[in-house]
Amino acid sequence: MIEEMTDITVFAPTNKAFEELTAFATANNVELTDAVLSAVLSLHLGQGVFFSTDIIAAGSADVISGLQGLGLTASIVDGGVRI
């Protein structure tokens, strides 16, 4: 799927996000298989090229089209960009 795309941006989850995912999976008896992690990470792909410096300079970003057709909204939090 990703091999067919051009101009994508990966919005990498933070270590804290992975810690929370692991805690959620443990609490809900969900196995974090490669397929599950792949699905989660695919939600962090935006169609187009986006730079955090541009989003910060603009104060926000319009809804970014995600790989799975979902809209991703960028906002400025503590001087950084949060999707």
C-alpha positions as CSV (number, residue, x, y, z in Angstrom):
1,M,0.0,0.0,0.0
2,I,2.6,2.5,1.1
3,E,4.9,1.5,-1.8
4,E,2.3,3.0,-4.2
5,M,2.2,6.4,-2.5
6,T,4.2,9.4,-3.2
7,D,4.6,12.4,-1.0
8,I,3.8,11.0,2.4
9,T,4.6,12.2,5.9
10,V,5.1,9.9,8.8
11,F,3.8,11.4,12.1
12,A,5.8,9.2,14.5
13,P,4.1,8.3,17.7
14,T,6.0,9.2,20.9
15,N,7.4,6.7,23.3
16,K,4.7,7.7,25.7
17,A,2.0,6.8,23.1
18,F,3.6,3.3,22.8
19,E,3.6,2.9,26.6
20,E,-0.1,3.9,26.7
21,L,-0.9,1.5,23.9
22,T,1.0,-1.3,25.7
23,A,-0.9,-0.6,29.0
24,F,-4.2,-0.5,27.1
25,A,-3.5,-3.8,25.4
26,T,-2.4,-5.5,28.7
27,A,-5.5,-4.2,30.5
28,N,-7.8,-5.3,27.7
29,N,-6.1,-8.6,27.0
30,V,-5.2,-7.6,23.4
31,E,-2.1,-9.1,21.8
32,L,0.0,-6.5,20.0
33,T,0.7,-8.5,16.8
34,D,2.5,-7.2,13.8
35,A,-0.9,-6.7,12.1
36,V,-2.2,-4.7,15.0
37,L,0.9,-2.5,15.2
38,S,0.9,-2.0,11.4
39,A,-2.8,-0.9,11.5
40,V,-1.9,1.6,14.4
41,L,1.1,3.0,12.5
42,S,-0.8,3.3,9.3
43,L,-3.0,5.8,11.1
44,H,0.1,8.0,11.5
45,L,0.7,8.5,7.7
46,G,-0.4,11.7,6.0
47,Q,-0.9,12.1,2.3
48,G,1.4,15.0,1.3
49,V,4.6,16.6,2.6
50,F,4.3,18.4,5.9
51,F,7.0,20.0,8.0
52,S,6.5,20.8,11.7
53,T,8.1,24.2,11.2
54,D,5.4,25.1,8.6
55,I,2.6,23.9,10.8
56,I,4.0,25.9,13.8
57,A,4.5,29.0,11.7
58,A,0.9,28.8,10.5
59,G,-0.4,28.2,14.0
60,S,-2.2,25.0,12.9
61,A,-2.9,22.9,9.9
62,D,-6.0,22.1,8.0
63,V,-7.2,18.6,8.2
64,I,-4.6,16.3,6.7
65,S,-5.8,13.4,4.7
66,G,-4.6,10.2,6.3
67,L,-3.6,7.0,4.6
68,Q,-6.8,5.3,5.7
69,G,-9.0,8.2,4.6
70,L,-9.4,9.6,8.0
71,G,-8.7,13.3,8.7
72,L,-5.8,14.1,10.8
73,T,-5.8,17.5,12.6
74,A,-2.5,19.2,13.6
75,S,-2.3,21.5,16.6
76,I,0.4,23.2,18.4
77,V,1.0,21.9,22.0
78,D,3.8,23.0,24.2
79,G,5.7,24.5,21.2
80,G,5.5,21.2,19.2
81,V,3.0,19.7,16.8
82,R,0.5,17.2,17.9
83,I,-1.6,15.1,15.5
